[in-house]
């Protein structure tokens, strides 16, 4: 919804519920039709729109089980009293189209107050930035010389001339940051496989690199970083996500926080699931390629030593896999729900309880005591395993295993690869 900041003072928000299937046009028609003549000529909705004292009525509806519900919003430049009268008039509507309906005006938002809060928050961010920049005066000569060397190391890569480190064209794994100053900060600490996007309009050079390399998006811990990350997840082929601490920027955080953020990066699919972001992998990568590149990333970033265990791997490869009837059943269910972002819940007798969206899975597990097994189209996370352990769930079946540090002994974990 577009709000004109020059004229809008208040925003009416109302909740609608109807005993049938209705559409946006039905709601708008009911509002105009059933409020006409109710409040007199001065507050006639059609006249108010003609004089631009109220904006366009926006309606978002969702239909389920033969019923509809949603949210109505209306921006106004009326005074406070007139606005609340108009909001109260919405509640007089009792039918929408052929259906009985109720509308509840649950909020009248002062747009200026919200805007003022944003100004204050942004002012705080700018003040912090100014204070940080002031610290540059106290840097040593050695630091200034080191920064001069970093400038020499930075290059303009590809047809889009993206700021990048000297190893961007050599490394199997790359780190994608927001701007040139982020690149400089990472170069200061010896990380050279980096490239900057320069904003939310992701360059084709970066998109092309993500198709060939294991890619980690490393963005600021603010709203801007969140927007760039969403754009990257939708346009590029991101494998992992790392973020600076909340409200902090990659360009100004010290080495310790950079290394901590990169060490704690999570798979892109898991991040998208956690924050309900639409994400679709554009190029499949084998687990062997990802594992190999992960080892190289850790070496280049000096995060930790990679200790290979060839003898254990050899023993595991020599084991003959035996798939039980239950595993075969879960494997088929997993294939059937693949791509649907659904979860199937079973009781202790292995009977299906219900099928739910993956985003509701953790809440459903917390609230229920009769779930024994879960098969879902998603990544098995540490949080999910912790909940399963406390709720006595015996089996978790998912597409793949995420960044899990502690596996509960009481919970069996099966992935798609193990069940194929």
URNOR-V519566 format. One record per residue. N is the residue number from 0. RES is the residue in three letters. PSI is psi in radians with two decimals (none if undefined). OMEGA is omega in whole degrees, 0 to 359 (NA if undefined). NEAR is the number of other ideal C-beta (glycine too) atoms within 8 Angstrom. Layout:
# URNOR-V519566
N_RES_PSI_OMEGA_NEAR + N_RES_PSI_OMEGA_NEAR
This chain:
# URNOR-V519566
0_UNK_2.28_180_6 + 1_UNK_2.20_180_3 + 2_UNK_2.25_178_9 + 3_UNK_1.92_184_8 + 4_UNK_-0.31_182_7 + 5_UNK_-0.46_185_4 + 6_UNK_-0.47_185_7 + 7_UNK_2.22_176_13 + 8_UNK_-0.73_185_11 + 9_UNK_2.76_178_13 + 10_UNK_2.00_178_12 + 11_UNK_2.25_176_16 + 12_UNK_2.16_183_12 + 13_UNK_2.64_179_15 + 14_UNK_2.29_181_11 + 15_UNK_2.46_178_17 + 16_UNK_2.23_183_8 + 17_UNK_2.52_180_14 + 18_UNK_0.95_179_6 + 19_UNK_3.13_180_11 + 20_UNK_2.11_178_8 + 21_UNK_2.88_179_13 + 22_UNK_2.97_183_8 + 23_UNK_-0.76_182_7 + 24_UNK_-0.57_178_6 + 25_UNK_-0.73_182_10 + 26_UNK_-0.84_180_16 + 27_UNK_-0.74_179_10 + 28_UNK_-0.72_179_9 + 29_UNK_-0.69_181_13 + 30_UNK_-0.84_179_13 + 31_UNK_-0.78_185_10 + 32_UNK_-0.75_187_7 + 33_UNK_-0.15_174_11 + 34_UNK_-0.13_181_12 + 35_UNK_2.18_179_9 + 36_UNK_-0.09_183_4 + 37_UNK_-0.66_187_7 + 38_UNK_0.17_181_9 + 39_UNK_3.04_185_6 + 40_UNK_-0.61_184_5 + 41_UNK_-0.54_181_5 + 42_UNK_0.46_174_11 + 43_UNK_2.21_189_11 + 44_UNK_-0.69_180_12 + 45_UNK_-0.74_179_8 + 46_UNK_-0.66_179_8 + 47_UNK_-0.65_178_13 + 48_UNK_-0.70_179_11 + 49_UNK_-0.64_180_6 + 50_UNK_0.11_177_6 + 51_UNK_0.44_177_8 + 52_UNK_-0.28_168_8 + 53_UNK_2.70_182_12 + 54_UNK_-2.78_182_11 + 55_UNK_2.42_177_7 + 56_UNK_2.13_179_10 + 57_UNK_2.37_182_8 + 58_UNK_2.26_174_11 + 59_UNK_2.07_185_6 + 60_UNK_2.65_174_12 + 61_UNK_2.26_181_7 + 62_UNK_2.38_181_8 + 63_UNK_2.31_179_7 + 64_UNK_0.68_177_3 + 65_UNK_0.15_178_6 + 66_UNK_2.80_182_11 + 67_UNK_2.54_174_14 + 68_UNK_2.77_181_10 + 69_UNK_-2.87_186_11 + 70_UNK_2.40_176_9 + 71_UNK_2.34_176_16 + 72_UNK_2.52_180_11 + 73_UNK_2.01_176_13 + 74_UNK_2.49_180_15 + 75_UNK_2.71_171_16 + 76_UNK_0.28_177_9 + 77_UNK_2.96_174_11 + 78_UNK_3.06_187_6 + 79_UNK_-0.77_183_7 + 80_UNK_-0.80_180_6 + 81_UNK_-0.64_181_10 + 82_UNK_-0.79_181_14 + 83_UNK_-0.52_175_9 + 84_UNK_-0.78_179_10 + 85_UNK_-0.70_178_17 + 86_UNK_-0.72_179_12 + 87_UNK_-0.56_180_9 + 88_UNK_-0.55_177_11 + 89_UNK_-0.63_185_14 + 90_UNK_-0.17_178_11 + 91_UNK_-0.19_182_9 + 92_UNK_2.20_182_12 + 93_UNK_-0.09_176_7 + 94_UNK_2.50_173_10 + 95_UNK_2.02_186_11 + 96_UNK_-2.31_180_11 + 97_UNK_0.05_190_4 + 98_UNK_2.59_169_12 + 99_UNK_2.48_183_8 + 100_UNK_2.70_174_14 + 101_UNK_2.42_177_9 + 102_UNK_2.27_179_11 + 103_UNK_2.04_178_8 + 104_UNK_1.60_189_12 + 105_UNK_-0.07_181_6 + 106_UNK_2.38_168_6 + 107_UNK_1.88_189_12 + 108_UNK_2.26_176_9 + 109_UNK_1.82_185_8 + 110_UNK_-0.58_181_13 + 111_UNK_-0.62_178_7 + 112_UNK_-0.77_179_8 + 113_UNK_-0.75_180_9 + 114_UNK_-0.66_180_9 + 115_UNK_-0.68_178_8 + 116_UNK_-0.70_179_8 + 117_UNK_-0.70_179_8 + 118_UNK_-0.75_181_8 + 119_UNK_-0.78_180_8 + 120_UNK_-0.75_179_8 + 121_UNK_-0.64_178_8 + 122_UNK_-0.68_178_8 + 123_UNK_-0.76_179_8 + 124_UNK_-0.77_180_10 + 125_UNK_-0.68_179_8 + 126_UNK_-0.79_178_8 + 127_UNK_-0.70_180_9 + 128_UNK_-0.75_179_9 + 129_UNK_-0.73_181_8 + 130_UNK_-0.67_179_8 + 131_UNK_-0.71_179_8 + 132_UNK_-0.53_179_7 + 133_UNK_-0.40_180_7 + 134_UNK_-0.30_181_8 + 135_UNK_-0.54_181_6 + 136_UNK_-0.51_183_5 + 137_UNK_0.08_181_4 + 138_UNK_2.65_181_7 + 139_UNK_2.89_177_5 + 140_UNK_-0.66_180_5 + 141_UNK_-0.71_179_6 + 142_UNK_-0.71_180_8 + 143_UNK_-0.68_178_9 + 144_UNK_-0.73_180_8 + 145_UNK_-0.71_179_9 + 146_UNK_-0.62_178_10 + 147_UNK_-0.67_178_8 + 148_UNK_-0.68_180_8 + 149_UNK_-0.71_179_11 + 150_UNK_-0.65_178_8 + 151_UNK_-0.57_182_6 + 152_UNK_-0.50_184_10 + 153_UNK_2.49_182_12 + 154_UNK_2.97_175_9 + 155_UNK_1.94_190_7 + 156_UNK_2.42_173_11 + 157_UNK_3.11_181_11 + 158_UNK_-0.42_179_5 + 159_UNK_-0.04_179_8 + 160_UNK_0.94_180_6 + 161_UNK_2.34_175_14 + 162_UNK_2.29_186_12 + 163_UNK_2.80_175_13 + 164_UNK_2.92_185_15 + 165_UNK_-0.32_183_7 + 166_UNK_0.16_186_9 + 167_UNK_-0.51_183_15 + 168_UNK_-0.05_184_4 + 169_UNK_-0.52_188_5 + 170_UNK_2.53_175_11 + 171_UNK_-0.30_182_7 + 172_UNK_2.43_181_14 + 173_UNK_2.73_175_14 + 174_UNK_2.18_183_14 + 175_UNK_2.13_180_16 + 176_UNK_3.14_187_14 + 177_UNK_-0.88_188_13 + 178_UNK_3.14_184_12 + 179_UNK_-0.68_182_9 + 180_UNK_-0.48_174_7 + 181_UNK_-0.75_178_15 + 182_UNK_-0.79_180_16 + 183_UNK_-0.72_182_13 + 184_UNK_-0.71_179_13 + 185_UNK_-0.61_177_15 + 186_UNK_-0.58_180_14 + 187_UNK_-0.55_183_10 + 188_UNK_0.37_171_9 + 189_UNK_0.16_178_6 + 190_UNK_2.02_191_12 + 191_UNK_-0.08_180_13 + 192_UNK_1.00_188_12 + 193_UNK_2.66_177_16 + 194_UNK_2.53_183_17 + 195_UNK_2.56_180_14 + 196_UNK_-0.47_176_14 + 197_UNK_0.27_179_10 + 198_UNK_-2.97_184_7 + 199_UNK_-0.27_177_6 + 200_UNK_1.59_189_6 + 201_UNK_2.16_181_10 + 202_UNK_2.59_178_11 + 203_UNK_-0.52_178_7 + 204_UNK_-0.79_181_12 + 205_UNK_-0.76_179_15 + 206_UNK_-0.74_179_12 + 207_UNK_-0.71_179_9 + 208_UNK_-0.65_183_13 + 209_UNK_-0.36_178_13 + 210_UNK_-0.42_186_8 + 211_UNK_-0.44_186_5 + 212_UNK_2.72_170_10 + 213_UNK_2.10_192_14 + 214_UNK_2.29_175_15 + 215_UNK_2.13_175_16 + 216_UNK_2.10_182_14 + 217_UNK_1.80_188_14 + 218_UNK_2.95_181_14 + 219_UNK_2.77_180_11 + 220_UNK_0.56_180_11 + 221_UNK_-3.01_182_11 + 222_UNK_-0.68_179_5 + 223_UNK_-0.73_178_8 + 224_UNK_-0.66_179_14 + 225_UNK_-0.72_180_9 + 226_UNK_-0.75_179_9 + 227_UNK_-0.68_180_14 + 228_UNK_-0.74_177_13 + 229_UNK_-0.73_179_9 + 230_UNK_-0.72_179_11 + 231_UNK_-0.75_181_13 + 232_UNK_-0.48_181_15 + 233_UNK_-0.48_187_7 + 234_UNK_-0.50_184_7 + 235_UNK_3.10_182_11 + 236_UNK_1.35_184_10 + 237_UNK_2.37_179_13 + 238_UNK_-0.65_182_10 + 239_UNK_2.72_180_12 + 240_UNK_2.27_174_12 + 241_UNK_2.51_180_12 + 242_UNK_2.53_173_11 + 243_UNK_2.79_178_13 + 244_UNK_2.73_183_9 + 245_UNK_2.31_179_5 + 246_UNK_-0.06_181_7 + 247_UNK_2.76_181_12 + 248_UNK_2.55_181_11 + 249_UNK_-0.60_184_15 + 250_UNK_-0.31_186_9 + 251_UNK_-0.09_182_8 + 252_UNK_2.59_182_12 + 253_UNK_3.03_185_5 + 254_UNK_-0.74_184_7 + 255_UNK_-0.77_181_6 + 256_UNK_-0.57_176_11 + 257_UNK_-0.88_182_14 + 258_UNK_-0.67_180_12 + 259_UNK_-0.75_180_8 + 260_UNK_-0.75_181_14 + 261_UNK_-0.61_179_14 + 262_UNK_-0.59_183_9 + 263_UNK_0.28_180_7 + 264_UNK_2.68_182_10 + 265_UNK_2.74_178_10 + 266_UNK_2.51_182_11 + 267_UNK_-0.67_180_14 + 268_UNK_-0.71_181_10 + 269_UNK_-0.71_179_12 + 270_UNK_-0.78_180_13 + 271_UNK_-0.67_179_12 + 272_UNK_-0.74_182_11 + 273_UNK_-0.64_185_6 + 274_UNK_0.28_174_6 + 275_UNK_0.84_178_6 + 276_UNK_2.35_179_8 + 277_UNK_2.18_184_6 + 278_UNK_2.31_178_9 + 279_UNK_2.11_180_4 + 280_UNK_2.31_185_8 + 281_UNK_-0.44_178_5 + 282_UNK_2.10_180_6 + 283_UNK_2.42_175_4 + 284_UNK_2.41_179_8 + 285_UNK_2.66_180_6 + 286_UNK_-0.51_180_8 + 287_UNK_-0.71_180_6 + 288_UNK_-0.76_180_9 + 289_UNK_-0.74_181_11 + 290_UNK_-0.75_180_8 + 291_UNK_-0.79_181_9 + 292_UNK_-0.60_178_12 + 293_UNK_-0.71_179_10 + 294_UNK_-0.70_180_9 + 295_UNK_-0.67_177_11 + 296_UNK_-0.83_183_13 + 297_UNK_-0.61_179_11 + 298_UNK_-0.82_183_8 + 299_UNK_-0.61_182_12 + 300_UNK_-0.08_180_10 + 301_UNK_0.69_182_6 + 302_UNK_-0.81_180_8 + 303_UNK_2.78_178_5 + 304_UNK_2.44_178_4 + 305_UNK_2.02_181_7 + 306_UNK_1.84_180_4 + 307_UNK_2.58_180_5 + 308_UNK_1.28_185_6 + 309_UNK_-0.59_183_6 + 310_UNK_-0.72_179_6 + 311_UNK_-0.75_180_7 + 312_UNK_-0.67_180_9 + 313_UNK_-0.74_178_8 + 314_UNK_-0.72_181_8 + 315_UNK_-0.66_179_7 + 316_UNK_-0.51_183_6 + 317_UNK_-0.25_181_5 + 318_UNK_2.38_177_6 + 319_UNK_2.19_182_3 + 320_UNK_2.23_176_5 + 321_UNK_2.03_182_4 + 322_UNK_2.15_180_7 + 323_UNK_2.95_178_6 + 324_UNK_-0.65_180_5 + 325_UNK_-0.74_179_8 + 326_UNK_-0.68_178_11 + 327_UNK_-0.73_179_10 + 328_UNK_-0.82_180_8 + 329_UNK_-0.61_178_14 + 330_UNK_-0.73_179_12 + 331_UNK_-0.73_179_8 + 332_UNK_-0.72_180_11 + 333_UNK_-0.69_177_15 + 334_UNK_-0.70_183_7 + 335_UNK_-0.62_183_6 + 336_UNK_0.03_181_14 + 337_UNK_2.24_180_9 + 338_UNK_-0.08_183_5 + 339_UNK_-0.22_185_6 + 340_UNK_0.74_178_8 + 341_UNK_2.82_176_11 + 342_UNK_2.46_178_16 + 343_UNK_2.24_184_12 + 344_UNK_2.43_180_14 + 345_UNK_2.63_177_12 + 346_UNK_-3.04_184_10 + 347_UNK_-0.34_177_5 + 348_UNK_0.20_179_4 + 349_UNK_0.53_176_8 + 350_UNK_2.41_182_6 + 351_UNK_2.23_178_7 + 352_UNK_-0.96_179_8 + 353_UNK_2.93_177_6 + 354_UNK_2.28_185_8 + 355_UNK_2.82_172_10 + 356_UNK_2.56_182_8 + 357_UNK_-0.60_182_12 + 358_UNK_-0.32_180_7 + 359_UNK_0.02_189_9 + 360_UNK_-0.88_184_14 + 361_UNK_-0.72_179_9 + 362_UNK_-0.69_180_7 + 363_UNK_-0.70_180_12 + 364_UNK_-0.68_180_14 + 365_UNK_-0.63_187_8 + 366_UNK_-0.28_186_5 + 367_UNK_2.62_179_9 + 368_UNK_0.05_183_4 + 369_UNK_0.24_179_7 + 370_UNK_2.27_180_14 + 371_UNK_-0.60_182_11 + 372_UNK_2.62_180_13 + 373_UNK_2.25_172_15 + 374_UNK_2.14_184_12 + 375_UNK_2.70_181_12 + 376_UNK_1.37_182_13 + 377_UNK_-3.04_182_12 + 378_UNK_2.34_179_12 + 379_UNK_1.97_184_13 + 380_UNK_2.91_178_10 + 381_UNK_-0.71_180_10 + 382_UNK_-0.75_181_7 + 383_UNK_-0.73_180_12 + 384_UNK_-0.67_179_16 + 385_UNK_-0.74_178_9 + 386_UNK_-0.76_180_12 + 387_UNK_-0.68_181_13 + 388_UNK_-0.74_181_10 + 389_UNK_-0.42_182_6 + 390_UNK_0.22_176_11 + 391_UNK_0.67_175_6 + 392_UNK_2.30_189_14 + 393_UNK_-0.50_182_8 + 394_UNK_2.40_173_13 + 395_UNK_2.18_180_14 + 396_UNK_2.15_180_13 + 397_UNK_3.14_181_15 + 398_UNK_-0.83_179_9 + 399_UNK_2.94_180_10 + 400_UNK_2.25_180_8 + 401_UNK_-2.71_182_11 + 402_UNK_1.35_184_8 + 403_UNK_2.20_181_10 + 404_UNK_-0.68_185_4 + 405_UNK_2.04_179_6 + 406_UNK_2.09_179_7 + 407_UNK_2.38_180_9 + 408_UNK_-0.56_185_4 + 409_UNK_-0.16_184_6 + 410_UNK_2.13_174_13 + 411_UNK_2.36_183_6 + 412_UNK_2.14_177_10 + 413_UNK_2.38_178_11 + 414_UNK_2.93_181_12 + 415_UNK_-0.71_181_11 + 416_UNK_-0.67_181_7 + 417_UNK_-0.43_184_8 + 418_UNK_-0.17_179_13 + 419_UNK_none_NA_5
